[in-house]
Amino acid sequence: MNSRRSFLKTSAKTLGGLTFCGCGLLHAAEVQNGGPKRVTPVFINGKRVKTIDVHAHCMFQDSINLMGDEAKSVPPPTKGVPEHFIKINERIKAMDAQGIDMQVLSVNPFWYRQDRDTSAEICRINNLNLAELCAQRPDKFAAFASLSMQYPDLAVQQLEDAVKKQGLCGAAIGGSVLGEDFANPKFHPVLAKAQELNVTLFIHPQSTPQLAQRFKGNGWMSNVIGNPLDTTIALQHLIYEGVLDKYPQLKVLAAHGGGFLGSYAPRMDHSCFVSPQNCNPDIVLKKKPTEYLNQLYFDSLVFTPEALRHLVAQVGASQVVIGTDHPIPWEEYPVEHVMSTPGLTNSQRIAILGGNAARLLGLKV
């Protein structure tokens, strides 16, 4: 027991004075050393911190059934597929094991190829079920609405209904609509409505369809490369096409740490200087491209403390929130990930663990 107490004291120094109740801090250090994995509530400077995961998924069988022969391709080819269909007590138990107090649920868009009526019904079912889940356990769940983005006029109405009538906190959209970027003016009514309602659009990609042939082969590259690439392209179009100047109060949250921008964003600032012929002289941005990253939001799903440290250095601690991709097991120890990230102050850790998400999404914590 004395050795465990000594280990706890050493770990507390390493993690900048953070403390957990029970064995929580010990858990954080033991995870790093391959030991037992237990999670208890998070306390920082004696204050209980509510942890919020903004990137968590679920599905509803009734809406999948509307896909007909395509239904079998909807669940992702990963471990843990049955857990997409939520049983509340089991999901909360899984959240507790991760140290997560609240999940913001979303359904990855699988309906963008569908006709208007089918897509509308899929989104209606999703949003109804999401709202019911949130109503049953408002302390544990919030949700992003599903939208028929291939029909922007319909998506506008769906977003308004989801926010005003069903209490959802924004919408989850793809990285593109079958390769069409949201910077395209046809989608601007949806962006304008999100800004008007002061709600968040959560961009979650589904690979980069134009590169499907090159992604074939070992390693699931359509996801490993294709997903972050699709988000990167989506965000860069919003920046370069002046969309974020047109909608300066638009709240955009990007999955998977915003793709590749966190590690290579400064290249954007040089593009029009190096190659002005590839830039539109009619689009004059109000800021350097990298400065727009400080008005976007990013989840923490970048896997290593060093990657998270760099993301925070690039975009600011106020713009980062927890994201796990649950129930897909990309990030099983999200709290420890934040705790072990070097250079963060206690106030920054509190913000990333839940404060930023509560502020961004208007959640009561």
N, C-alpha and C positions, 0 to 999 in steps of 0.2 A: 504493500500500500504506500510506503514511503517513496518508493521509486515512481509510482504513479503520480504522487503529489509533486515530486520534483519535476517530472515530465510536464505536468500541468503548468507549473510556474514558468518553466522554460518556454512553453508554447504561448503563454500569455504575453511574454515579452516579445516573442517573434511576431505575434499578431496585433501588436500595437495597443495592448491594454483592453482588448475586447474580451468580454466574458459571456458565458452562457450559464443558464441554470443547470443544475445536475451535472451530467457528464458532457454537456454540449461542446465546450471548448476542447475537452479531451478528445471527443469524437472528431473534431476538425483536424487535430494533429494526427490522430491515429489513422484517419483515412489516408493522409499523405504518406503514412508509413505502412500501409497495407493491412492495418489492424481491424478491430471490430468497427462496425458501422452502425452507430446509433445517433439519432437526431432528437434534440430537445429544443424548447423555445429559445429564441435568440434574445439576449439582453446586451445592450451596450451602455456602459457607464450607469448600470443599474436600471436602465429603462427598457421595457419590453418593446421589441421592434416587430411590427407586422410585416411579414414577407409576402410579396405578390409576384406571381409568375404570369407574365402577360402573353406567353407563347405556349399554350396548351390546347390540345385538340380533342375533338369528339366527333362522332358521326351518328346518324339516325337512320335506321333500316328503312323506314317508310320513304324517305327521300331517295335513298340509293335504289330502291325498287323501281322508281320511275325511269331509271337509266336503261331498262330493258336488257338487251344482250351486252351492253357495256358495263353493267353493274359489277361484274366480276373483276373489272380492272380498277374499281374505285379505291378499295382499301390498299394502302401502300404495301409493297412487298418487304415487310420488316418483321422483326420480332414484336410480340405484344399486340398484334392486330385486334384480338377480341376485346382488349381493354379500351378500344376506341368507343365502344358502346357502353355508356356510363351506367354503372350501378353506384349510386351516390355514396353509400357507406364504404365500398371498396375503393372508390376514387379518393375519398377523404383519407382513408388509411394510407394509400400510396403517397398522398401529399404530405401527410404527417412524417412519413419515412424520409422525405426529402427536406423537411423543415419548412414547407410551404404552407402558409395560412390561407391564401386565396389564389385561385386560378382565374384567369380571364380566358374563357373558352372561345374557340373558333373552329369552323369547318373549312378545310382546304377546298377551294373551288374545283368542282369536277363537272360543272354544268355549263361551261362557256360555249360548248359546241351545240347545245340543245336549242330547240325552237323556243319562241317567246313563252308560250303557255306552259311548256314542261319546265323551263327554267324558273318561271314565276312560282310554280307549285313547289318545286324543290326548295326554293328560298323561303317560301311561306312555311313549309313544314319545319325547316331548320330553325327559323327565327321563333316560331311558336314554341318549339321544344327547348331552345336556348332560354327563352324568357321564363318558361315554367321551371327549369332547373335553377335559374337565378332566384326565382320567387320562393322556391322551397328552401334554399340555403343561401340567403343574401350575404351571410357572413363568410361564405366559402367560395361563391362563384359570381363572376360578372361575365359578360360575353360581348363579342363582336358579331354583328349581323352578317348574314349572307346576302349578296347582291347579284343581280343579273347584269353584270357589267357590259355584256355584249349588246345590251339594249339600254343605253344610258338614261333615257327618259324614264324607263321602268325602275332602274337602279335608284334614281333620285327619289321616287315615291317610296320605294322599299326602305331607303335609308331614313326618310322622315318618319315613316310609320314605326320603324324599329326603335328609333330614339324616343319619339314623343308618346307612342302608345304602348310600347313594350319595355321601355326602360333600358335598352341595350346601349352600350357606351361607345359606339362607333361601328365600323365595319371592317371585315377582313376581305382583302382583294388579292388577286394573283399578282405576279410580277409583270404580267402583260395580259392582253386578251388575244390569245392565239397569235402572239407575236406583235400585236399592236400596242404601242406604249401609251401610258396614261397622259403623257405630254401632248398627245394628239388632241386638238380642240374638241373633237367629238365627245371626249370624256370630261371636258371641263365643267359641264353642269353638275356632275357628281362631286368634283372637287369643290366647286362653289357652294354646294349644299352642305358638305362636311364643314367648310369654314363657317358658313352661316349658323349651323347648329353647334359649332364649337366642339366637334367630336373628332375622334382619331380614325384615320385610315391605316390599318395594319397590312403592310405589304408582305405577303408570304408567297414565294415563287414556286413554280412547278417545272423546274428545269428550263432550258433555253431551247425551244422546239426546233429552231433553225439548225442546231448543231447535233441533232439526234444521231446522225450517221457516225459522226466523229466520237460520240460518247459510247459507242458500242465497244464491248470488250470487258476485261476484268476490272473490278473495283467499284462498280456502281457509279461511274463518273457522271451520269446524267444528274445524280444528286450531289455528289461530292464537289464537282466543278459547276455543273449546270445550275443548281439552285442559287449559290452565292453570285454567280455571274449574272443571272437574270435580275436579281435585286440590284446589283451594281449598275447594270444598263438602265433599269427603271429610274433609279435615283439620279444618274447622270443626265438623263433626258429632262427630268424635272428641273435640274439645275441649269443646264446649258440652253434649254429652250425658253428660259425666263419664266417658267410656270410658278416658281417660288417667289418671284417678284410680283407676279400677277395676283397670287393668293398668299400674301405674307403671313397670315395668321393660320394657314392650313397646318394641321397636326398630322405628320406622317411618321409612323413607326415602322422600322425595317427589321425583318427577321434575320437571324444568323449574323448578328453584328453588322448588318448593312452590307453583307457580301465582302468584296475586296477593297472597299473604299477606306476602311480603317487602317489598312496596311500600306496603301499606295496612293492615297488621295492627292498629295502635292503635285503629282504629275498633271492633274487637271489644270493647275494654275499656269502651266507653261504651254499648253496646247496652242492657243491662239497667237501666242508670241512666236512660237517656233514655226507654225504653219497657218498663217492668217487666211490663206486661200481655202482652208477647210473650215472656216468659221463664218457665220452669217453676219455681215456688217449691220444688218437691220436689228439684230438682237444685242443690246448693250446691257450687260448685267450690272446691277447696282453694287455688287460685291465680288471679291475673288471667289472662284468656284468652291474652294475649300471652306470659306466662311459660311456657306449655306449649310454645312454639316452641323454647325452649332445651333441650327433651328430645327433639325430633324432629330428623331429619337431612334435608339438602337437597342436591341436586346443583347444580353451578355453571353450568348451562345457562341463563344469563340475558343472554348476548350481549355486554354491554359491561362494561368495568372499573368504571364508576361503579355500574352495577346490582349487580355482585358486591360492591363495597365496601359498598353499602347493605344487601345481604342479610347480610353478615357482621356489620355493625353491629347488625342486628335480632336475629339468632339466635345469634351467636357463631361465631368461627372454628373452634371444635372441632366444629361441627355441619355443616360444609360439605365436600363431596367433589367430585371431578371427575366430570362427566357430559357425554357428547358426543352421544348418540343415534346413534352409528355403527351401520351404514353410511350412514344418512341424513345428508346433509351440513349439519346445523344448526351444528355447531361443529367447524371443521377445525383450529383452533390452540388446543387447550385449555390447554396449558402456558403459552403466551404470554399467554393470557387471565388466568391467575392471576398471572403475573409482572408484568404491567402494571397490576394493580389497586392503586390508591394506598392508603397507610396500613397495609399489611400488614407485619408483622415477618417476618424470615427464618424463625423458628420457626412462624409461622402459615402461611407459604407451604409449608413442608415438610409440615405437617399436612394442608392442603387437597390438595396434590398426591398424597398417598398414605398418610400416617400415620393420618389419621382413618378412611379406608376399611379399612386393615389392622386397626385396633382394633375398629371396628364389626362387621366380618365375620369376625374371627378368622383373618385370612390370614397366612401365613408369608412375610415379606419379608426 
